[in-house]
Amino acid sequence: LFVIRNAGNIVPSFGPEPGGVSATIEYAVVALGVTDIVICGHSNCGAMKAIADSQPLDPMPAVAHWLHYADAAKAVVEKKTWANPIDKVNA
């Protein structure tokens, strides 16, 4: 078991600039031989709530920047209709 934790359990898309998540996954797969990757979140996640509600994060610019990695996922969720607003956060 090799664990990575970050706000919102976000895994940014792979790009030319390596980040902490991609470097950690690369190490786990190449150096340790990890074959299965599981992304596991939790209910009532503050990061997901901030993304879903478009909360202003001016006092936390690093958090705001980090949460933008979830913009593509947010766009998918925004296209759906939710009977209960909490279902949107837990999507």
C-alpha positions in Angstrom: 0.0 0.0 0.0 1.5 3.3 -1.1 -0.6 6.4 -0.1 -0.7 9.9 -1.6 -2.9 12.5 0.1 -3.9 15.9 -1.1 -6.7 18.4 -0.9 -9.7 17.0 -2.9 -7.9 13.8 -3.9 -7.1 15.6 -7.2 -4.8 13.9 -9.8 -3.8 16.6 -12.3 -3.6 15.6 -16.0 -0.1 14.6 -17.0 1.8 17.5 -18.6 5.3 18.7 -19.4 5.8 20.1 -15.8 6.0 17.2 -13.4 4.2 17.7 -10.2 4.2 16.0 -6.8 1.3 13.7 -7.6 2.7 12.5 -10.9 6.2 12.1 -9.5 4.7 10.1 -6.6 2.7 7.9 -8.9 5.7 7.4 -11.2 7.8 6.3 -8.2 5.2 3.9 -7.0 4.7 2.3 -10.4 8.4 2.2 -11.6 10.4 1.8 -8.4 7.9 -0.2 -6.3 6.0 -2.1 -9.0 2.6 -0.9 -8.0 0.0 -2.2 -10.5 -3.3 -0.9 -9.2 -4.1 2.7 -8.4 -7.2 3.6 -6.4 -8.4 7.2 -5.9 -10.5 7.3 -2.8 -12.4 10.4 -1.5 -14.7 10.9 1.4 -18.1 12.5 2.0 -18.4 16.2 2.9 -15.0 17.0 1.4 -14.3 20.7 1.8 -12.3 20.9 -1.4 -15.1 19.4 -3.4 -17.6 21.7 -1.8 -15.5 24.7 -2.6 -15.3 23.6 -6.2 -19.0 22.8 -6.5 -20.1 26.1 -4.9 -17.4 28.2 -6.6 -16.5 29.6 -3.2 -14.1 32.6 -3.3 -10.6 31.5 -2.1 -8.8 34.8 -2.3 -7.2 34.3 1.1 -5.8 30.9 -0.1 -4.2 31.4 -3.5 -2.3 28.1 -3.4 -5.5 26.2 -2.7 -7.4 28.1 -5.4 -4.6 27.2 -7.9 -4.7 23.6 -6.8 -8.5 23.2 -7.1 -8.4 24.5 -10.7 -6.9 21.1 -11.6 -10.4 19.8 -11.1 -12.0 22.2 -13.7 -12.5 19.5 -16.3 -14.2 17.2 -13.8 -16.4 20.1 -12.6 -17.5 20.8 -16.2 -18.7 17.2 -16.5 -20.6 17.4 -13.2 -22.1 20.8 -14.1 -23.8 19.3 -17.1 -25.9 17.0 -15.0 -29.2 17.8 -13.1 -29.2 16.9 -9.4 -32.3 16.3 -7.4 -30.4 16.9 -4.2 -27.6 19.5 -4.1 -25.4 17.3 -1.9 -25.3 14.7 -4.6 -23.5 17.2 -6.8 -20.7 17.5 -4.2 -20.5 13.7 -3.7 -20.4 13.0 -7.5 
